[in-house]
Structures are given as C-alpha cells and as structure tokens.
Amino acid sequence: MSDYESKRVSRRSILKGVALAAAGLAAIPVVARAAGTVPKASMQYQDHPKGDQDCSNCVQFIPGKTATAMGERSVVAGPISPKGWCVAYVKKG
C-alpha cells in the first residue's frame, strides 16, 4: 500500500465529522443559556429590596409585561420580582 492510499480519508468519515460539528454548533445556545443562570438560593435572592436596591433598577433585570409583573434576570434562574434583590445587583447607570 502506498503512502497516498494510507492517508486517504473516506467520504463517510468526512460526512460523520460534518454532522457531529453541526450538532455541536446547534447545542451551543442551549448550553450557554443554561450555564448562564444559577439557582436563587446561590445568589441569596429575596423577594424584597435591600435598602434602595431592587431588581427593577438593576442592569441585569429583564422586566415582565407590566411594571409589577414578574420578570427575569440574566444570571438568576426562574421568575424574579421587580422588588426583589440578590448579590448580583448592579445599579443601572
């Protein structure tokens, strides 16, 4: 067998590699979203403000449909009260 024949890559192995790469790329947004949030207990989340600090004036808060509706945080899992607070609080500037 020549060097050329021993280094040749089959079409099947190329297609398998492309399929695996495509599946890996498709999973990135799901993994990134899941990895970006942590449980409320880990962030010391509470449903009431800490002084003048509350979720509604935090840069990471994603508001609900109304000013009093539950929203989300980019770092905390689950629904978040606009009047809540956690250790990830960063005042809107």
C-alpha positions in Angstrom: 0.0 0.0 0.0 1.4 3.4 -0.9 1.6 6.4 1.3 -1.2 8.1 -0.7 -3.6 5.2 -0.1 -2.9 5.0 3.7 -3.6 8.8 4.1 -6.8 8.9 2.1 -9.9 9.9 4.1 -13.2 8.2 3.4 -16.2 10.2 2.4 -18.1 8.5 5.2 -15.7 9.8 7.9 -15.9 13.3 6.4 -19.7 13.3 6.5 -19.7 11.9 10.0 -17.4 14.7 11.1 -19.5 17.4 9.5 -22.7 16.0 11.1 -21.0 16.0 14.6 -19.7 19.5 14.1 -23.2 20.8 13.1 -24.8 19.1 16.1 -22.2 20.7 18.4 -22.8 24.1 17.0 -26.6 23.7 17.3 -26.2 22.9 21.0 -24.2 26.0 21.9 -27.1 28.4 22.5 -28.9 25.9 24.7 -25.8 25.2 26.8 -24.9 28.9 27.1 -28.4 29.8 28.3 -28.5 27.0 30.9 -25.0 27.8 32.1 -25.7 31.5 32.5 -28.3 31.1 35.3 -27.9 29.9 38.8 -30.5 28.9 41.5 -32.0 31.7 43.5 -30.5 30.3 46.8 -27.0 30.5 45.4 -27.5 34.2 44.7 -29.1 34.9 48.1 -32.2 36.1 46.2 -35.0 37.6 48.3 -38.5 38.9 47.3 -38.0 42.3 49.0 -35.4 45.1 48.3 -32.2 45.7 50.2 -32.5 49.4 51.1 -32.8 51.3 47.8 -31.5 48.3 45.8 -34.2 46.3 44.0 -34.3 44.3 40.8 -36.3 46.9 38.9 -33.3 49.3 38.9 -30.6 46.6 38.2 -28.9 46.3 34.8 -29.5 42.5 34.8 -33.3 42.7 35.3 -35.5 41.8 32.3 -38.9 43.3 33.1 -42.2 41.5 32.7 -45.2 42.7 30.7 -46.1 45.4 33.3 -44.1 47.3 35.9 -45.4 45.0 38.7 -45.3 41.7 36.8 -42.6 39.1 37.5 -39.5 39.4 35.3 -36.3 37.6 34.7 -32.6 38.1 35.5 -29.8 37.3 33.1 -28.0 35.4 35.9 -30.7 34.0 38.2 -33.0 31.1 37.2 -36.8 31.5 37.5 -39.2 34.4 37.8 -37.9 37.5 39.6 -39.9 40.1 41.5 -39.2 43.7 40.4 -38.9 44.5 44.1 -36.6 41.6 44.8 -32.8 41.7 45.4 -29.8 39.4 45.1 -26.0 39.6 45.4 -25.6 40.1 41.6 -27.3 43.5 41.9 -25.7 46.2 39.7 -27.4 49.7 39.7 -28.5 51.0 36.3 -26.2 53.8 35.3 
